[in-house]
Amino acid sequence: MVSNVIAIRIDDNTSDLVDKLIKYKLASNRADALRWIMQNGMQGAKKTIERKEKSQAIIRKWKEKGLPDLPHDLSEISIKERD
């Protein structure tokens, strides 16, 4: 694939999104992150980052406090939901 190099200036919000895309391993470098944003749009990137941050918060909470207690009749509940 032939590629062209274009130098651009981005605002702080876009730079933060780029850094978060890299942090959550959605992009491997800044160029990939900017390509990801161009393909999916700023709103798509923001929604994806929000989902990642929420899931990271849940994981962090579980690591600190342990996994949540599940109901003892979880199998029965699952079976009823399928019917």
Order of alpha helices (4+ residues) and beta strands (2+ residues): alpha-alpha-alpha
